[in-house]
Amino acid sequence: MSQSPQPASPSAEPSPAATGSIDASCRWPLLGLYYGAAGWLVVSAVAYLLASMSFHAPAMFADCAYSSYGRMAPLANNLLIYGFCIPAGWAACLWMLARLGKTRLVHGWFVIIGTKLWNLGVLLGAIGILIGDGSGYEFLEFPLYAAWPMLVASLLVGISGLNTLRARADVELHPAQWFAGLGVLWFPWIYITAMLLLQLWPVRGMAQGAVHAWFLAQQQVVLTGLFGVAALFYFLPTLKQQPLPSRQLALFTLITLICFGGWAGVPLTAPVPAWMSVLSRIMSVCLVVPVLALVLNVWPLHLRVQGDEARYFRFGFRALLCWMTLVLILNGTGVWRVAAFTLVHPGLFQLLMQGCGTMLLLGAAYYILPRIAGRPLVYPALARLHFAIAAAGVFLVVIPFVVGGFQQGTKLADAEVVFTDVAAATLMPIRVASMGQLLFIVGHLLLSVNVVALIWQVVRGMAKAFDNQPAALAGAEGRA
Amino acid sequence: MRHAGVLFLTGFLAMSASWAGFILAPQLQLGRESMEPVTGGSELYPQPRPGLAAQGAAVYRANGCNQCHTRQVQQVGVTTDVILTEVGTNQAQVLSAFKLLGLSLADNPLTGLPRDLLRGVDKKRADFAQKTLEDAGAKASVQVRATGPDIARGWGLRGSVARDYLQDQPILLGSQRLGPDLANIGVRKPDATWHLKHLYAPDLVVTNSTMPPYRFLFETRQINQSPAADALVLDGDLAPAPGFEVVPTVEGRALVAYLLSLKSDVPLFEAPFSAPPGAQAAAGTNTVANP
């Protein structure tokens, strides 16, 4: 590390005149991404709630295969990841690449077509899971026929992002551009590998487990990390109007995140050769290194930062610290044995994806949406309310899962406890978490309301401008 | 970092390293595994699933059974037992050996063979006991036994290993135990009728079960001359109307065939154990862990 950390240039913002043009170039591509993402986020929250209903009234869906827990739970997880997190992450990254590169979004049409293909893929995937075509690989359940449009879409978005990065005005890259640039390109790399080796030409036996674990680490740790840290490195300095303290620390964060993160996916319980589990455990502990480097850079910025969006970034950043602490406790001690196969793991997933990833991306969305639309949010109070509801939802989901998971694990480790008692111990945490899922539905609906209202206003504004055009032209001709 | 090329090269190298470590290396180590004879036998393991069970794997996958059930037995360690199998002709010397080993002489220790002499001792002590008894003219065997809560619950005789999944595509390991582990459910519950009833109304066979019923795997139909062989015998509220019967659909039958095929109860080179006679039967009648 450098002895005298160099602050990242805060200059990176273009002039106000150029800003309007850049935001206008992002308008329709990014509004399309956010429109789909907001919709899928609500559907995902509804699916989570329906899945948890099986623990309130087990016989509720006894006659309906489509709404059984085994289909609803993967549907909810997949829609959260592929429906919201990835498109919302791409939208934030593309906008940051354009803004920081002081250039218009290149090949915006690629993004528009890509968004349609992506949403088609997610729709096919959701239908596929419901009709029983799910792949069986957790968090990667979309069937192969849904994967193709998604893969093409991710390549189109990646090309647009890459060319926007290449078209930048300044040679020097801002740290947020490092993360955003890799963020838009990472997914097609990992997705094509997983789909080829798991579904198209599947490898044998537990080699599938290794590929699956590798993909999950790349997707949930590295890709979420790239999106999240890019947002923190751009928005916190911008909101605080201070430069990022150190480029070197930012570079260190990037390198250690992508080096360690990809190895962190093999569970300690997996029936694989011991070296894989042990290596994965070591790498999971090593993730504390990029997180500490991030903390050193971001901690002073995230305190007392003003703005409605800032609350999302603060919450997301602190959720990341909580997640890292739990990962350290699980992997650095013998506690993992108690937590194995329990609700602790869905709790950690919810903390990372809903508490950290989703909150950071929501903050970015609420910052970006008014700028690309060229007008303020229609209902800014709903955005503030969304934060309060979503934050309460995260607490109501994560805390019961983690606490209840440890209780479940303690009972599971005692062979004298009858298994039905172990299973019964999971009911209350899941039922409490249902209230959190209900809050997510309400909160995420508020985002959808704001996105739809904003798009409606933009379209209406364009229609008005179009209606006024003949009169303006007639006036101009009259003057001539 | 000034150049985008350096950025992408860094990313590529980092991803390539993890790719080599967790995709290429496991493929070289695990991807070439093949069926092998079980320890002490000639039967190859694992065998491909028969047709209906293979269809059942697809039903298991389609309905996300792996969202609640694992298929991986965890083993914490191994321990050894010493079992006296023959006393020989010099019983006085055998009793001396008992004294030397610190074993109780109460309750006629030389009767009721085979008989557990030492349980849960380390290998060194077990070997010493075996040698001492054999020097006295008796015969004793040393049994290796896996340990851990899953084993104690009767979910298996050993921990799961990579070879157990050789015939599976996709592998459905599961990551949650909202229901019990199913790695050996075919050994523990070998009765197809039990599984059919359990799927139709879990409370019928497992008291206080939290599992949802899967009635969409069954159909209620008019009895044609005589009831079908696999029609469920149901009482009370669950009983169908007179003249009707509840039978499993093709998917239901396939799922049960798959569950019955889930057996990883053979000793392997990488997962050894020496089950004493009757151990599997004991696991099959597990009363602690109801599915």
Interface residues (C-beta under 8 A of the other chain):
Chain A: S54 F55 P58 A59 M60 F61 A62 D63 C64 A65 S68 Y69 G70 R71 A73 P74 G132 D133 G134 S135 G136 Y137 E138 L165 R166 V171 E172 L173 W178 G181 L182 L185 W186 W189 I190 T193 L197 L198 P202 V203 R204 G205 M206 A207 Q208 G209 A210 V211 A213 W214 A217 Q218 L251 L254 I255 I258 C259 G262 W263 G265 V266 P267 T269 A270 P271 V272 P273 M276 L279 S280 A340 F341 T342 L343 H345 P346 Q408 L412 A413 D414 A415 E416 V418 F419 T420 V422 A423 A424 T426 L427
Chain B: M1 R2 H3 A4 L7 F8 T10 G11 A14 M15 A17 S18 W19 G21 F22 I23 P26 Q27 Q29 L30 G31 E33 R61 A62 N63 G64 C65 N66 Q67 C68 T70 Q72 Q74 P149 A152 R153 G159 S160 V161 A162 R163 D164 Y165 L166 Q167 D168 Q169 P170 I171 L172 L173 G174 S175 Q176 R177 L178 G179 P180 P202 V206 T207 N208 S209 T210 M211 P212 P213 Y214 R215 F216 V288 A289 N290 P291
